[in-house]
Amino acid sequence: MTTEQVANQLVAYCRNNEESKAYQELYSPEITSIEMVEPMKEVQGFEGLAKKGQWWKENFEVHANKVSEPLIADNHFTVRFWMDTTHKPSGQRTQMNELAVYEVKDGKIWREQFFYNTGE
């Protein structure tokens, strides 16, 4: 797949809450996923993504989300995510914008990094 095809398919999966399909079809087993803060600041491979996903489900309830069209440059693309969530442990509801940057290699996403306001 080209970077544009990967980007468009990822956006479609995210808009339909089918992230598990995205992981199966679009991600490299060598994926590196980077957040701005702990506890899941950097994870490796499918096992790392699974742990990160489990942590997210245990800690956040998503009320609504929006996914932008991808912006593509060579083997990179970016997507903006907007989310309305409640942090389950604290009960705090917030809205956030997140910019995700993906790198595609051999037709698969092998690096993703997320940028957002950490409140610091």
Rosetta constraint file for C-alpha pairs under 8 A:
AtomPair CA 1 CA 5 HARMONIC 5.85 0.50
AtomPair CA 1 CA 6 HARMONIC 6.26 0.50
AtomPair CA 1 CA 106 HARMONIC 7.87 0.50
AtomPair CA 1 CA 107 HARMONIC 4.61 0.50
AtomPair CA 1 CA 108 HARMONIC 7.52 0.50
AtomPair CA 2 CA 6 HARMONIC 6.24 0.50
AtomPair CA 2 CA 107 HARMONIC 5.84 0.50
AtomPair CA 3 CA 7 HARMONIC 6.03 0.50
AtomPair CA 3 CA 72 HARMONIC 7.44 0.50
AtomPair CA 3 CA 74 HARMONIC 7.31 0.50
AtomPair CA 3 CA 75 HARMONIC 5.65 0.50
AtomPair CA 3 CA 76 HARMONIC 7.02 0.50
AtomPair CA 3 CA 77 HARMONIC 7.48 0.50
AtomPair CA 3 CA 104 HARMONIC 6.10 0.50
AtomPair CA 3 CA 107 HARMONIC 6.76 0.50
AtomPair CA 4 CA 8 HARMONIC 6.10 0.50
AtomPair CA 4 CA 72 HARMONIC 6.59 0.50
AtomPair CA 5 CA 9 HARMONIC 6.08 0.50
AtomPair CA 6 CA 10 HARMONIC 6.05 0.50
AtomPair CA 6 CA 26 HARMONIC 6.52 0.50
AtomPair CA 6 CA 104 HARMONIC 7.97 0.50
AtomPair CA 6 CA 107 HARMONIC 7.21 0.50
AtomPair CA 6 CA 108 HARMONIC 7.24 0.50
AtomPair CA 6 CA 109 HARMONIC 7.76 0.50
AtomPair CA 7 CA 11 HARMONIC 6.29 0.50
AtomPair CA 7 CA 70 HARMONIC 6.12 0.50
AtomPair CA 7 CA 72 HARMONIC 7.74 0.50
AtomPair CA 7 CA 77 HARMONIC 6.70 0.50
AtomPair CA 8 CA 12 HARMONIC 6.27 0.50
AtomPair CA 8 CA 69 HARMONIC 7.68 0.50
AtomPair CA 8 CA 70 HARMONIC 6.78 0.50
AtomPair CA 9 CA 13 HARMONIC 6.19 0.50
AtomPair CA 9 CA 22 HARMONIC 7.75 0.50
AtomPair CA 10 CA 14 HARMONIC 6.12 0.50
AtomPair CA 10 CA 19 HARMONIC 7.98 0.50
AtomPair CA 10 CA 22 HARMONIC 6.00 0.50
AtomPair CA 10 CA 26 HARMONIC 7.41 0.50
AtomPair CA 11 CA 15 HARMONIC 6.07 0.50
AtomPair CA 11 CA 67 HARMONIC 6.73 0.50
AtomPair CA 11 CA 68 HARMONIC 7.58 0.50
AtomPair CA 11 CA 69 HARMONIC 6.97 0.50
AtomPair CA 11 CA 70 HARMONIC 7.22 0.50
AtomPair CA 11 CA 79 HARMONIC 7.82 0.50
AtomPair CA 12 CA 16 HARMONIC 6.35 0.50
AtomPair CA 13 CA 17 HARMONIC 6.10 0.50
AtomPair CA 13 CA 18 HARMONIC 4.73 0.50
AtomPair CA 13 CA 19 HARMONIC 5.82 0.50
AtomPair CA 13 CA 21 HARMONIC 7.04 0.50
AtomPair CA 13 CA 22 HARMONIC 6.23 0.50
AtomPair CA 14 CA 18 HARMONIC 5.82 0.50
AtomPair CA 14 CA 19 HARMONIC 5.69 0.50
AtomPair CA 14 CA 22 HARMONIC 7.98 0.50
AtomPair CA 14 CA 67 HARMONIC 7.13 0.50
AtomPair CA 15 CA 66 HARMONIC 7.12 0.50
AtomPair CA 15 CA 67 HARMONIC 6.26 0.50
AtomPair CA 18 CA 22 HARMONIC 6.75 0.50
AtomPair CA 19 CA 23 HARMONIC 6.30 0.50
AtomPair CA 20 CA 24 HARMONIC 6.30 0.50
AtomPair CA 21 CA 25 HARMONIC 6.00 0.50
AtomPair CA 21 CA 26 HARMONIC 7.95 0.50
AtomPair CA 22 CA 26 HARMONIC 5.20 0.50
AtomPair CA 22 CA 27 HARMONIC 6.85 0.50
AtomPair CA 23 CA 27 HARMONIC 5.09 0.50
AtomPair CA 23 CA 46 HARMONIC 7.89 0.50
AtomPair CA 26 CA 107 HARMONIC 7.71 0.50
AtomPair CA 26 CA 108 HARMONIC 5.21 0.50
AtomPair CA 26 CA 109 HARMONIC 6.01 0.50
AtomPair CA 27 CA 31 HARMONIC 6.53 0.50
AtomPair CA 27 CA 108 HARMONIC 5.12 0.50
AtomPair CA 27 CA 109 HARMONIC 4.60 0.50
AtomPair CA 27 CA 110 HARMONIC 6.24 0.50
AtomPair CA 28 CA 45 HARMONIC 7.72 0.50
AtomPair CA 28 CA 108 HARMONIC 5.26 0.50
AtomPair CA 28 CA 109 HARMONIC 5.64 0.50
AtomPair CA 28 CA 110 HARMONIC 5.13 0.50
AtomPair CA 29 CA 45 HARMONIC 5.24 0.50
AtomPair CA 29 CA 46 HARMONIC 5.91 0.50
AtomPair CA 29 CA 110 HARMONIC 7.67 0.50
AtomPair CA 30 CA 44 HARMONIC 6.80 0.50
AtomPair CA 30 CA 45 HARMONIC 5.02 0.50
AtomPair CA 30 CA 46 HARMONIC 7.74 0.50
AtomPair CA 30 CA 110 HARMONIC 6.00 0.50
AtomPair CA 31 CA 44 HARMONIC 5.77 0.50
AtomPair CA 31 CA 45 HARMONIC 4.85 0.50
AtomPair CA 31 CA 46 HARMONIC 7.10 0.50
AtomPair CA 31 CA 109 HARMONIC 6.80 0.50
AtomPair CA 31 CA 110 HARMONIC 4.23 0.50
AtomPair CA 31 CA 111 HARMONIC 5.44 0.50
AtomPair CA 31 CA 112 HARMONIC 7.71 0.50
AtomPair CA 32 CA 42 HARMONIC 6.99 0.50
AtomPair CA 32 CA 43 HARMONIC 5.86 0.50
AtomPair CA 32 CA 44 HARMONIC 4.70 0.50
AtomPair CA 32 CA 45 HARMONIC 6.39 0.50
AtomPair CA 32 CA 110 HARMONIC 6.21 0.50
AtomPair CA 32 CA 111 HARMONIC 4.80 0.50
AtomPair CA 32 CA 112 HARMONIC 6.39 0.50
AtomPair CA 33 CA 41 HARMONIC 7.94 0.50
AtomPair CA 33 CA 42 HARMONIC 5.60 0.50
AtomPair CA 33 CA 43 HARMONIC 5.32 0.50
AtomPair CA 33 CA 44 HARMONIC 6.49 0.50
AtomPair CA 33 CA 49 HARMONIC 7.42 0.50
AtomPair CA 33 CA 111 HARMONIC 5.94 0.50
AtomPair CA 33 CA 112 HARMONIC 4.94 0.50
AtomPair CA 33 CA 113 HARMONIC 5.90 0.50
AtomPair CA 34 CA 40 HARMONIC 7.74 0.50
AtomPair CA 34 CA 41 HARMONIC 5.49 0.50
AtomPair CA 34 CA 42 HARMONIC 4.48 0.50
AtomPair CA 34 CA 43 HARMONIC 6.69 0.50
AtomPair CA 34 CA 111 HARMONIC 8.00 0.50
AtomPair CA 34 CA 112 HARMONIC 6.25 0.50
AtomPair CA 34 CA 113 HARMONIC 4.62 0.50
AtomPair CA 34 CA 114 HARMONIC 6.36 0.50
AtomPair CA 35 CA 40 HARMONIC 6.62 0.50
AtomPair CA 35 CA 41 HARMONIC 4.54 0.50
AtomPair CA 35 CA 42 HARMONIC 6.25 0.50
AtomPair CA 35 CA 113 HARMONIC 6.08 0.50
AtomPair CA 35 CA 114 HARMONIC 5.28 0.50
AtomPair CA 35 CA 115 HARMONIC 7.18 0.50
AtomPair CA 36 CA 41 HARMONIC 5.96 0.50
AtomPair CA 36 CA 114 HARMONIC 6.77 0.50
AtomPair CA 36 CA 115 HARMONIC 6.50 0.50
AtomPair CA 36 CA 116 HARMONIC 7.52 0.50
AtomPair CA 36 CA 118 HARMONIC 7.52 0.50
AtomPair CA 37 CA 41 HARMONIC 5.11 0.50
AtomPair CA 37 CA 118 HARMONIC 7.63 0.50
AtomPair CA 40 CA 52 HARMONIC 6.25 0.50
AtomPair CA 43 CA 48 HARMONIC 4.82 0.50
AtomPair CA 43 CA 49 HARMONIC 6.59 0.50
AtomPair CA 43 CA 52 HARMONIC 7.59 0.50
AtomPair CA 44 CA 48 HARMONIC 5.00 0.50
AtomPair CA 44 CA 49 HARMONIC 7.05 0.50
AtomPair CA 45 CA 49 HARMONIC 6.43 0.50
AtomPair CA 46 CA 50 HARMONIC 6.10 0.50
AtomPair CA 47 CA 51 HARMONIC 6.32 0.50
AtomPair CA 48 CA 52 HARMONIC 6.16 0.50
AtomPair CA 49 CA 53 HARMONIC 6.04 0.50
AtomPair CA 50 CA 54 HARMONIC 6.15 0.50
AtomPair CA 51 CA 55 HARMONIC 6.14 0.50
AtomPair CA 52 CA 56 HARMONIC 6.21 0.50
AtomPair CA 53 CA 57 HARMONIC 6.28 0.50
AtomPair CA 54 CA 58 HARMONIC 6.19 0.50
AtomPair CA 55 CA 59 HARMONIC 6.19 0.50
AtomPair CA 56 CA 60 HARMONIC 5.75 0.50
AtomPair CA 57 CA 61 HARMONIC 7.03 0.50
AtomPair CA 58 CA 88 HARMONIC 7.56 0.50
AtomPair CA 59 CA 87 HARMONIC 5.79 0.50
AtomPair CA 59 CA 88 HARMONIC 5.16 0.50
AtomPair CA 59 CA 89 HARMONIC 6.54 0.50
AtomPair CA 60 CA 85 HARMONIC 6.28 0.50
AtomPair CA 60 CA 86 HARMONIC 5.55 0.50
AtomPair CA 60 CA 87 HARMONIC 4.73 0.50
AtomPair CA 60 CA 88 HARMONIC 5.41 0.50
AtomPair CA 61 CA 85 HARMONIC 5.45 0.50
AtomPair CA 61 CA 86 HARMONIC 5.14 0.50
AtomPair CA 61 CA 87 HARMONIC 6.65 0.50
AtomPair CA 61 CA 88 HARMONIC 6.70 0.50
AtomPair CA 62 CA 83 HARMONIC 7.06 0.50
AtomPair CA 62 CA 84 HARMONIC 6.03 0.50
AtomPair CA 62 CA 85 HARMONIC 4.46 0.50
AtomPair CA 62 CA 86 HARMONIC 6.62 0.50
AtomPair CA 63 CA 83 HARMONIC 7.68 0.50
AtomPair CA 63 CA 84 HARMONIC 5.46 0.50
AtomPair CA 63 CA 85 HARMONIC 5.64 0.50
AtomPair CA 63 CA 86 HARMONIC 7.69 0.50
AtomPair CA 64 CA 83 HARMONIC 5.86 0.50
AtomPair CA 64 CA 84 HARMONIC 5.17 0.50
AtomPair CA 64 CA 85 HARMONIC 7.29 0.50
AtomPair CA 65 CA 81 HARMONIC 7.04 0.50
AtomPair CA 65 CA 82 HARMONIC 5.39 0.50
AtomPair CA 65 CA 83 HARMONIC 4.34 0.50
AtomPair CA 65 CA 84 HARMONIC 6.24 0.50
AtomPair CA 66 CA 81 HARMONIC 5.78 0.50
AtomPair CA 66 CA 82 HARMONIC 5.10 0.50
AtomPair CA 66 CA 83 HARMONIC 6.62 0.50
AtomPair CA 67 CA 79 HARMONIC 6.99 0.50
AtomPair CA 67 CA 80 HARMONIC 5.99 0.50
AtomPair CA 67 CA 81 HARMONIC 4.82 0.50
AtomPair CA 67 CA 82 HARMONIC 6.61 0.50
AtomPair CA 68 CA 79 HARMONIC 5.77 0.50
AtomPair CA 68 CA 80 HARMONIC 5.26 0.50
AtomPair CA 68 CA 81 HARMONIC 6.54 0.50
AtomPair CA 69 CA 79 HARMONIC 6.47 0.50
AtomPair CA 69 CA 80 HARMONIC 7.84 0.50
AtomPair CA 70 CA 77 HARMONIC 6.29 0.50
AtomPair CA 70 CA 78 HARMONIC 5.58 0.50
AtomPair CA 70 CA 79 HARMONIC 4.93 0.50
AtomPair CA 70 CA 80 HARMONIC 7.89 0.50
AtomPair CA 71 CA 77 HARMONIC 5.38 0.50
AtomPair CA 71 CA 78 HARMONIC 5.30 0.50
AtomPair CA 71 CA 79 HARMONIC 6.68 0.50
AtomPair CA 72 CA 76 HARMONIC 5.98 0.50
AtomPair CA 72 CA 77 HARMONIC 4.26 0.50
AtomPair CA 72 CA 78 HARMONIC 6.67 0.50
AtomPair CA 73 CA 77 HARMONIC 5.97 0.50
AtomPair CA 75 CA 103 HARMONIC 5.91 0.50
AtomPair CA 75 CA 104 HARMONIC 5.28 0.50
AtomPair CA 75 CA 105 HARMONIC 7.10 0.50
AtomPair CA 76 CA 101 HARMONIC 7.06 0.50
AtomPair CA 76 CA 102 HARMONIC 5.56 0.50
AtomPair CA 76 CA 103 HARMONIC 4.56 0.50
AtomPair CA 76 CA 104 HARMONIC 6.15 0.50
AtomPair CA 77 CA 101 HARMONIC 5.84 0.50
AtomPair CA 77 CA 102 HARMONIC 5.35 0.50
AtomPair CA 77 CA 103 HARMONIC 6.73 0.50
AtomPair CA 78 CA 99 HARMONIC 6.88 0.50
AtomPair CA 78 CA 100 HARMONIC 5.43 0.50
AtomPair CA 78 CA 101 HARMONIC 4.42 0.50
AtomPair CA 78 CA 102 HARMONIC 6.12 0.50
AtomPair CA 79 CA 99 HARMONIC 5.96 0.50
AtomPair CA 79 CA 100 HARMONIC 5.31 0.50
AtomPair CA 79 CA 101 HARMONIC 6.74 0.50
AtomPair CA 80 CA 97 HARMONIC 6.97 0.50
AtomPair CA 80 CA 98 HARMONIC 5.69 0.50
AtomPair CA 80 CA 99 HARMONIC 4.58 0.50
AtomPair CA 80 CA 100 HARMONIC 6.24 0.50
AtomPair CA 81 CA 97 HARMONIC 5.75 0.50
AtomPair CA 81 CA 98 HARMONIC 5.05 0.50
AtomPair CA 81 CA 99 HARMONIC 6.31 0.50
AtomPair CA 81 CA 100 HARMONIC 7.55 0.50
AtomPair CA 82 CA 95 HARMONIC 7.20 0.50
AtomPair CA 82 CA 96 HARMONIC 5.67 0.50
AtomPair CA 82 CA 97 HARMONIC 4.52 0.50
AtomPair CA 82 CA 98 HARMONIC 6.29 0.50
AtomPair CA 83 CA 95 HARMONIC 5.52 0.50
AtomPair CA 83 CA 96 HARMONIC 5.39 0.50
AtomPair CA 83 CA 97 HARMONIC 6.59 0.50
AtomPair CA 84 CA 93 HARMONIC 7.28 0.50
AtomPair CA 84 CA 94 HARMONIC 5.84 0.50
AtomPair CA 84 CA 95 HARMONIC 4.34 0.50
AtomPair CA 84 CA 96 HARMONIC 6.65 0.50
AtomPair CA 85 CA 93 HARMONIC 5.59 0.50
AtomPair CA 85 CA 94 HARMONIC 5.58 0.50
AtomPair CA 85 CA 95 HARMONIC 6.30 0.50
AtomPair CA 86 CA 91 HARMONIC 5.97 0.50
AtomPair CA 86 CA 92 HARMONIC 5.43 0.50
AtomPair CA 86 CA 93 HARMONIC 4.09 0.50
AtomPair CA 86 CA 94 HARMONIC 6.32 0.50
AtomPair CA 87 CA 91 HARMONIC 5.36 0.50
AtomPair CA 87 CA 92 HARMONIC 5.33 0.50
AtomPair CA 87 CA 93 HARMONIC 6.32 0.50
AtomPair CA 88 CA 92 HARMONIC 7.40 0.50
AtomPair CA 96 CA 116 HARMONIC 7.56 0.50
AtomPair CA 96 CA 117 HARMONIC 7.78 0.50
AtomPair CA 97 CA 116 HARMONIC 6.34 0.50
AtomPair CA 97 CA 117 HARMONIC 7.86 0.50
AtomPair CA 98 CA 114 HARMONIC 6.59 0.50
AtomPair CA 98 CA 115 HARMONIC 5.63 0.50
AtomPair CA 98 CA 116 HARMONIC 4.80 0.50
AtomPair CA 98 CA 117 HARMONIC 7.93 0.50
AtomPair CA 99 CA 114 HARMONIC 5.73 0.50
AtomPair CA 99 CA 115 HARMONIC 5.07 0.50
AtomPair CA 99 CA 116 HARMONIC 6.52 0.50
AtomPair CA 100 CA 112 HARMONIC 6.80 0.50
AtomPair CA 100 CA 113 HARMONIC 5.66 0.50
AtomPair CA 100 CA 114 HARMONIC 4.49 0.50
AtomPair CA 100 CA 115 HARMONIC 6.34 0.50
AtomPair CA 101 CA 112 HARMONIC 5.63 0.50
AtomPair CA 101 CA 113 HARMONIC 5.30 0.50
AtomPair CA 101 CA 114 HARMONIC 6.47 0.50
AtomPair CA 102 CA 109 HARMONIC 6.56 0.50
AtomPair CA 102 CA 110 HARMONIC 7.75 0.50
AtomPair CA 102 CA 111 HARMONIC 5.70 0.50
AtomPair CA 102 CA 112 HARMONIC 4.43 0.50
AtomPair CA 102 CA 113 HARMONIC 6.59 0.50
AtomPair CA 103 CA 109 HARMONIC 5.75 0.50
AtomPair CA 103 CA 110 HARMONIC 6.10 0.50
AtomPair CA 103 CA 111 HARMONIC 5.15 0.50
AtomPair CA 103 CA 112 HARMONIC 6.43 0.50
AtomPair CA 104 CA 108 HARMONIC 5.27 0.50
AtomPair CA 104 CA 109 HARMONIC 4.46 0.50
AtomPair CA 104 CA 110 HARMONIC 5.89 0.50
AtomPair CA 104 CA 111 HARMONIC 7.23 0.50
AtomPair CA 105 CA 109 HARMONIC 6.39 0.50
AtomPair CA 105 CA 110 HARMONIC 6.32 0.50
